[in-house]
Amino acid sequence: MSSARIEVRLRELAQLFNSLDPSPFIDRDLDADAEEFIVSWARELPHHGELELVIHLATAPEPARAAGAEEAVHHYFASRAEIKRRELRQLFRRGRASLFIGVLFLAGCFGLGVLLRPVLPAGWNDFVELGLHIVGWVAMWRPLEIYLYDWWPVRNDLRLFERLARMPVRLQVAPTA
């Protein structure tokens, strides 16, 4: 299986990580610009197959940092994938609640329309009943939006972060002149 390559050029390995993050090296967040570059490049690559990250460095990193770079990148993207996984679960939970409320409201609107039909004068009964039907269906907008459209981008991000979390990371140091 072939892998698609993402290439990043840096002066030093430290530029890949957030310099303000006090966490140990392996748990550090990626620099926001570096993450955006890697993620946007990965989005442009084919969705099938594996990815590979090649980091071109102008200066050689400390051996311990070089050895931990791949694990740090994997850890970062695995945590981003977990965040997206939770976001997707929360979205579906909200979708279920919205669907339940929407169906109850829709049933209530239909029921109210049936109850009001004999009470209202001729001509108004159709108008009110149809209005209640429309209001009931409008209440179904959000659950349908969640289940038809909202979950796709979150799932795609989750899959992308999972791919990024398992990609091999290679460091290439530029030869000194």
N, C-alpha and C positions, 0 to 999 in steps of 0.2 A: 504494500500500500504506500502510495506516495504522500509526502507531507508538503503543505504549503508553508512557505517561509515568510516570517515577519522579521524585518531587519531594523535595528535601532543603532544609531551611531552616537556615542557619548565620549566625553573626555575621560571620565572615571566612573566606576561602578556606582559610587554614592549618588550620582545624578539620577539613577533609576528609582531611588527611594525618597520618601518624604523626609527631609532633613529635620523637621520639627517633631517628628514622631519619636517619643522617648522609649518605645518598645525595643526589646532585643532585636538584632538584625533579622532573624528568621521571621519575626512577627510584624515587621514594619510594613506600613502601607506603601504602595507605589506612589511616586510623585504623580500629581493629578495630570500634568501634561504628558508624562510617559504613559500613564494608563490610557488616556484618551487616544494617544497615538496608536498604541498596541490594539486597543479595542476597535478603533475605526478601521485600521488596516485589516484586522480579522473579519470585520463585517463585509469587507469587499471581496474576500476570498471565497472560493466555493464552500458550500455548507457541508459537503461530504468530505471525508478524509480527515487526516490529523493536521495539526499545526506545529510549527517549530519556530522558536524565538532565537535569533542570532543577534547578540549584542556585540557590536564592534567598539572596542575601547582604545583610546589613544595611550593610556597608561595602564600598566599591569596592576590588578588589584591585589590586596593581601591574599595569601593562599586560603585562609579560613573564610574570608568573605566570598572568594571565587567559588569555593566548594559549597557554600550555603546559598548561593544566588538562585539556583534552580528551585530548591526547597522553599525559599522565601517567595518566589513568584508563584509557585504552586499553592502555597498557603494563602496568599493574598487572593488569588482568583477563586480558590475553593470557598473562602469566606464570602466573597461576592456572590458566588453561586448559591450558597446557603441563604443569603439575604433575599435573593430572587425567589428561591423555593418557598420561603416564608411569605413573601409578598404574593405569590401565586395562590398559596393556601388561603391567605386572608382575603384575596379577591374572590375566590370561589365561595368562601364562607359568607362574605357580604352579598354575593350573588344569590346564594340560597335564601338568606334572610329577605333580600329584596324581592325575590320571586314569591316567597310565602306571603309577604305583605301585599305585593301586587295582585296575586291571585285572589286573596281575601277581599281586597278593595274592589277588584273587578266584579267578583261575585256580588258584593254589596251594592255596587252601582246597578247591576242587572236586576237584582232583587228589588231595589228601591224604584227602579223604572217600572217594574211590574206592579208594585204597590200603588204608585202614584197615577198610573194610567187611568183607572176608573174614577179617580177623584178630580182630575183636571178636566177642563172644558175641551170639547172636540177641537182638534187642530193643535192645541197646546200639548196634549198628551204625547203625540208622536215627537214633537219638538223636544220636550223634556226627556223622554225616554232615549231618543237618539243622542242627545247631549250627555246624558249619564253614561251611555255606552262608550262614547268618545273619551270622556274623562277617565273611565275605567281602563280603556286600552292605552291611553297616554301614561297611566300609572305603571303599565308594564314595560315602558320604554327602558328604564334603567336596568332591570334584570335581563332583558333581551340584549341590551348593549353589552353588558358584562359577558354573557354567555356566547354572543356572536362575534364580538370584536375586541374587547379589552384584554382578554387573556393571551392572545396571540403574541403581542410584543414582549410581554413578561416571560412567556415560555421560550421565545426565541433568545432573549437575553440569558435566561437560565442555561440553555443549551450551549450558547457561546461561551459563557463563563466556565462551564464544565469542560469544554474543549481546551480553553486556555489554562485551566488548572492541571491538565495532564500533559501539556506540550513540553517536549524537551527544550532545555535552555542551554545554548552554547555561548561561551565567551570567546571572542577572537580579539587578541591584542595586536594592534598595528606594529609592524616591525620598526625598530628604532633606526633612524638614519645614521 
